Amino acid sequence: MLNAIIEAVRDAGQIILSAHDIDAAVSAKEGNGNFVTTYDVKVQQFLQERLLAICPEAHFVGEEEEVHADALHGLAYIVDPIDCTANFIRDMKHSAISVALAQDGELVLGVVYNPYRGEMFAGQKGQGATLNGRPIHVSDRPMERGVFCFGTSPYDPALRARSFQIAGRLMERMQDLRRFGSAALDLCDVACGRVELGFECILQPWDYAGGALLISEAGGRVTQLDGSPITLDRPCSILSGNALAHAAFLAHHLDQ
């Protein structure tokens, strides 16, 4: 099943790579700077058909659905067709397709693909995580030697100040920060050891479901900012990292 899903995601990436006249395909959604393009819809429709052909009994929870299906009972695909549409619109070539499969609310499979770089991250519960078929693992650097990435919760102005407060506290303890825009790829960067920690004050399940499975399988930790478990049926905060950095964040109460 994992190989079949990888191939479906790779094929969907061709829709992104062949996109043109993107400015004419953009419309706004609820929230400041929150956009959708016709390509988001095309990719989701393509994946819905291909993924349900692989596993017809699964629910399909896609970002661009008006009504979201149940992600907590039975099998459920959780899909973001283009994570970071803002980057896609600006041709920044840092967006991803994210697909997760959950069984009764537990993540069992995750695939995140950056078609621009040809980077296919994949993992299955209990079987590790890979990048283009090679095993990956979180870094072993402690917080003080680490770099973090973060999201600014742009769709929720009330959380902007908190996001930068936390980032400021981390800058006092870590070497540097990165801000890339794609939550799914931020999680992958943690999973393969490029950065030691990542956080965002609120994200939707399709933003993090695929990447969360990858981090767990790569030896890392994913929770909410207060250390509680993430949710798959509603938005929540995200704290991801290697074991050392994740534990240090919680020990110093850096979210408060």
N, C-alpha and C positions, 0 to 999 in steps of 0.2 A: 504493500500500500504506500509506503513512504516513497519508493522510487516512482510510482505512478503519479503521486502528488507533486514530486519534484519536477517531473516532465511537464505536468499541466502548468505549474508556476513558471517554468522556463518559457513555455510557449506564450503564456500571457505577457511575459516581459517583452515580447516582440511588438505587442500593441503599443507599449510605452516607447520603445525605441523608434517606431515608425511614425510617432505623433508629429503633426505639423499644424500650423495655424492655431496654436494652442490658445492664444489670446481671444480668438473668436469663439472658443468653446467653453469659456469660463462663466460661471454664475456664482452668486454669494449664497452661503448658508447662514444659519443663526450663529452669532458670535463674531467678534471683531477679527477681521482677516481670515475668516473661515470660508474656503472656496471649494467648489466641486467643478469638474470639467466633464465633458462628454466622454473623455477617455477613462475617468474613474468608473463611469457607468458601464462602458464597454468591457473593461477588464473584469469588473465584478460579474457581469452577465456571462462572460466567457468562462470564468472560474466556477460559477454556480453550475453551469452545464457539465463541465469536465469533472468537477469534484463529486457531484452527486451521481455521476455515472460510475465513479470508483466506489462510492459508498452510498447507495440510494436510501438507506434507512436513516441517514444523518439529517439533523436540522442544519439550516444554513443561516448563520448570523453574519450579515454583511453590513459594512458601514453605510452603504448607500440605500439600504432598505428603509422604507418608511416605518414599518413595524418590525421590530427585531424578535426573532424566534427565541425559544427557550434554550439557554446555554448550560443549564444545570441538570438536565435529565436526558438520559440516553446519550447518543453520539451527537456531537455538534461541531460543525466547522465554524471557526471564528475568523473572519477575513477582512483585511484592509486592502483594497485593490491598489491604491497608490498612497502609501504613507508619506506624508509631507507633500501635499498637493502644491503648497506655496513654492517649494523648491522646484517642482515639476513645471509650474507656470513660468518660472524665471530661468528655466533651462540650466539649473545649477548642477544637474546630474548627480543628485544625492537624494533619491527617493527609493522606495522599496515596495515590493509586494509581500504581505505577511499573511500566512495561513497557519492556523492552529487547529488541532482536533482534540476535543475534550470528551471524556466518558464520564457521565454523571457528575459533571463539574470539576473533574480532575484532568489536567492537561496531560496528554499522552503522546503528542506529536507536534512538532513545530518546524516551519520552513519560512525563511526570510530571504528574499532575493533582491539584490541591487543589480538590475540589468545593465546599467552603465559600466560597472566595473566587472561584470560577470561573476560576482561573488554570490554563491549559493550556500547559505547556512542551513543546516538541517539537523534534526535530532529526534530521537524517539525515547520514551521513558525507559530507563534502565539500560540504554544502549549507547549513551554518550552523544556528543555533538560534533559536527564536522563543518569544515569550510571547504567547498569543492572536493569533498570526499576525504579530506585529511582531518584527523582528530584535532580538536581545539580544547583549550583549557583556560580558565581565568588566570590572571597573573598571581604571583605570590608577593607582590610589593606591599608593604604596609602603607597606611594612610599618608604618613609624612613624606613618603617617596612617590606618592601617587598623583595621577591626573584624574580629574573628574569631568563629566559632561552633564549637562542639565537642560531641561526645557523650561520655558518661561511662562507656560500656561497662558498663551496669548488670547485664547477665547474666553478667559475668565479674568477680567481686569482686577477683581478683588484679590486674586492670588498673585498678582505680579510682584507686589512689594515683598510678600513672604518668600517668593522664589529667590529674589535677589538678596534678601537677608540671609537665607540659608547658604547661598553661593558665597556671600561675603565671609561667613563663618568658616566655610570650607577653604577659602583662599588663605586664611590664616594658618591652616593646618596642612595644606597640600601644596604641591609644586605649581600647578597651573590648572586651567579649565579649558574646555572646548564647548562650543555651541554649534551644532550641526543642523538641527531642525527636524530630523526624523527620529522619533522615539524608537521605532523598531530597529533601526541601524545603531542607535546609541546602545541598546541592549546587546546587540551583536558585538559591538566594540568591547563591551565589558566581557562578554563570553569568550572572546578570543584573546583577551589580555592586552588590548590596545590602550584601554583606560581601566582604572581601578574601581571607579564608583560612578553611579549615575542616579539622577533623581528628577522627578517632576511632581508638582503638587496635585495635579489631576490629569488623568488620562482615561480614555475609553478602552474597554477590553480588547477591541480589535487592534489598538495601538500596541499593546504589550503582550498579548497572549502567546504569539509565536516566539517572540524573543525571551519571554519568561521561561518557557520550557528549555530553550537553548542554554540559558545561564545555569539553570538547575543541573542540566546534564553535563555542563562544562565545569562543574564543581563550585559554582558561585551561589549567591543568595539573592532572592527576590522577595520583598515584602512591601507593605505600605511604610510610610515614613515613620510611623510609631512602632514598627516591628510586627504588626498584625498581618495575617494572611491577605493576599490579594483576592479580589473578587472577579468573577467572570460574568455576572449578570447586571453590573452597574459600574459607573466610573469609580476610580479610587486613585490615591497617590501611589507612587512607585519609588522604591529605593532598591537599587541593584548594585552588586559589587562582589569582589572577592571576599572571602571569609573575614580577613583581617580588617579591611576598610569598612565593610558593612557593620561589623561588630563595634568598631571604633565610633562610627557615626551614632549608633544607638547608645553607646556608653556615655558619650558626651552630650546627649540630648540636643543634637544640632538642629533638629526640626523645631525647637521651641524658641 
